[in-house]
Amino acid sequence: MAEKENKKPDVSPDEEVLESLPDGEQEGEPDDELVLKAQRGDVHAFDQLVERYHGKIYGLTYNMTSNREDAEDLTQEVFIKAFEALPRFRGKSSFYTWLYRIAVNKTINYRKKRNRKRALSLDQFDQEIKTDEVYHALTTKGSPLRNMSLTELQIKLNEALQNLSEKHRTVVVMHDMQGIPHEEIAKVVGASVGTVRSRLFYARRQMQAELAEFVK
């Protein structure tokens, strides 16, 4: 199954025109109203946006780095970048889509600059892995992996995840760990839905291959 990329020129997050990702149920003022207020200098309005999306952005950066301190730093950098670029936000995408694109780009760039992989501490592995599709595929239907302890399996799955390329790790984290649909991932990463599905296929196959020794 060959991957077909939709090649696009490199652009900054604030210049990319993306369709909207669903923001889900929200309490309080809609994003667009808070954005307008923040653009007019209302810092409290931006603080509300930070509070609304901090958990989602932290979850993305944490699952992609497997390091709590890195995730905290990256999350802070994402919101600093968003605050600085907000005057140029034109509203042609949802604020969440735009913010998520900043987070993905910053995390990938950070990982590219980091020349070594950091060891995973047991208390740092995101519990969302328990609902990962790869986890369920490997621990159901009589798989010998069911006999491994949850801690051991978490470590092995995380190692396999961190060994993926950036583009493959990104779609696994977004889809399998954060539950984002293929169509919405495609909007964030700038690829076709078919490419997203292909990346997931190859990523899952690679992870299963790395875990093969544990199912013998």
C-alpha positions in Angstrom: 0.0 0.0 0.0 1.9 3.1 -1.2 1.5 6.4 0.4 0.5 9.3 -1.7 1.3 12.7 -0.3 -0.6 15.9 -1.0 2.4 18.2 -1.2 1.8 21.7 0.0 4.2 24.7 0.4 5.5 25.2 3.9 3.5 27.9 5.6 3.2 29.1 9.2 0.2 27.9 11.3 -1.4 31.3 11.2 -1.2 31.4 7.4 -2.6 28.0 6.7 -6.2 27.9 5.7 -7.8 24.8 7.3 -11.3 23.6 7.7 -12.7 23.4 11.2 -12.3 20.6 13.6 -15.3 20.1 15.9 -14.6 21.8 19.3 -17.1 19.5 21.1 -19.3 20.8 23.8 -18.1 24.0 25.4 -19.2 26.0 28.4 -19.1 29.7 28.3 -18.5 32.0 25.3 -17.9 30.5 21.9 -14.3 30.4 20.7 -14.8 33.0 18.0 -16.1 35.5 20.5 -13.2 34.9 22.9 -10.7 35.2 20.0 -12.1 38.5 18.9 -11.9 39.8 22.5 -8.3 38.5 22.8 -7.4 40.2 19.5 -8.7 43.5 21.0 -6.4 43.1 24.0 -8.6 41.2 26.4 -6.0 39.0 28.2 -8.7 37.3 30.3 -10.4 36.1 27.1 -7.2 34.4 25.9 -6.8 32.9 29.4 -10.2 31.3 28.9 -9.0 29.8 25.6 -5.9 28.4 27.3 -8.0 26.8 30.1 -10.3 25.3 27.5 -7.7 23.7 25.4 -4.7 23.2 27.7 -5.6 19.5 28.4 -5.9 18.6 24.8 -2.7 20.2 23.8 -0.8 18.7 26.7 -2.2 15.3 25.9 -0.9 15.6 22.3 2.6 16.7 23.3 2.8 14.2 26.1 1.9 11.2 24.0 4.3 12.3 21.3 7.3 12.8 23.7 6.5 10.5 26.6 8.1 13.0 28.9 6.1 15.1 31.4 8.6 18.0 31.5 8.9 18.2 27.8 5.1 18.2 27.4 4.7 21.0 29.9 7.3 23.1 28.2 5.9 22.4 24.7 2.4 23.2 25.8 3.5 26.5 27.2 5.4 27.3 24.0 2.3 26.4 21.9 0.2 28.9 23.8 2.9 31.6 23.7 3.1 31.1 19.9 -0.7 31.3 19.6 -0.8 34.5 21.7 1.9 36.1 19.5 0.3 35.0 16.3 -3.3 35.7 17.3 -3.5 39.1 15.6 -2.9 37.4 12.3 -5.5 34.7 12.9 -8.1 35.3 10.2 -10.8 32.9 11.3 -10.8 30.8 8.1 -10.4 27.7 10.3 -11.6 27.1 13.8 -9.3 28.3 16.6 -8.9 24.7 17.8 -7.7 23.5 14.3 -5.3 26.4 14.1 -4.0 25.7 17.7 -3.7 22.0 17.1 -1.6 22.6 13.9 0.8 24.8 16.0 1.1 22.1 18.6 1.8 19.3 16.0 4.4 21.4 14.2 6.2 22.5 17.5 6.3 19.0 18.8 7.6 17.5 15.6 10.3 20.2 15.3 11.3 19.7 18.9 11.7 15.9 18.4 13.8 16.5 15.3 16.2 18.8 17.3 16.4 16.2 20.0 19.1 13.8 19.0 18.5 11.2 21.6 15.5 9.4 22.9 14.7 9.7 26.6 13.9 6.8 28.7 10.3 6.3 29.8 9.5 6.4 33.5 6.6 4.2 34.5 4.7 7.1 36.0 5.0 9.0 32.8 3.2 6.7 30.4 -0.2 8.1 29.5 -3.1 5.9 30.7 -4.8 6.5 27.4 -2.7 3.7 25.9 -5.1 1.3 27.6 -7.7 2.3 25.0 -5.3 2.3 22.1 -6.5 0.2 19.2 -3.0 -1.4 18.9 -3.1 -2.3 22.5 -6.5 -4.0 22.1 -5.5 -5.8 18.9 -2.5 -7.3 20.6 -4.1 -8.2 23.9 -7.3 -9.8 22.8 -8.4 -13.0 21.1 -6.0 -15.2 23.1 -2.9 -13.3 22.3 0.0 -14.3 24.6 0.5 -10.6 25.4 -2.4 -10.9 27.7 -0.1 -12.8 30.1 2.2 -9.8 30.3 1.8 -7.3 33.1 0.2 -4.0 32.2 3.4 -2.2 33.2 5.6 -4.4 30.9 3.2 -4.0 28.0 3.0 -0.2 28.5 6.8 0.0 28.3 7.0 -2.1 25.2 4.2 -0.3 23.4 5.7 3.0 24.2 9.1 1.9 22.9 7.4 0.8 19.7 5.5 4.1 19.4 8.7 6.2 19.9 10.5 4.2 17.2 8.0 5.3 14.6 8.8 8.1 12.2 7.3 11.5 13.1 4.6 11.3 10.5 3.5 7.9 11.6 3.7 8.6 15.3 1.6 11.7 14.8 -1.3 9.9 13.2 -1.2 7.0 15.8 -1.3 9.5 18.7 -4.0 11.6 17.2 -6.2 8.7 16.0 -5.6 5.7 18.3 -4.8 7.6 21.5 -6.8 10.8 21.2 -9.7 9.5 19.1 -9.5 12.1 16.3 -11.2 10.9 13.1 -9.2 10.4 9.9 -10.8 13.3 8.1 -9.8 15.8 10.9 -6.3 14.5 11.1 -5.9 15.0 7.4 -6.8 18.7 7.9 -4.2 19.1 10.6 -1.3 17.3 8.9 -2.1 18.6 5.4 -2.5 15.1 3.8 -5.3 13.2 2.2 -7.6 10.9 4.2 -6.1 8.0 2.2 -2.6 9.0 3.2 -3.6 9.2 6.9 -5.1 5.7 6.7 -2.0 4.4 5.0 0.2 5.9 7.7 -1.9 4.2 10.3 -1.6 0.9 8.5 2.2 1.0 8.3 2.5 2.3 11.8 0.4 -0.4 13.4 2.2 -3.0 11.3 5.6 -1.7 12.5 4.5 -1.7 16.1 3.2 -5.3 15.8 6.5 -6.4 14.2 8.5 -4.9 17.1 6.3 -6.7 19.6 6.4 -10.0 17.7 9.0 -11.5 20.0 6.5 -11.2 22.9 3.9 -13.3 21.2 6.0 -16.3 20.3 
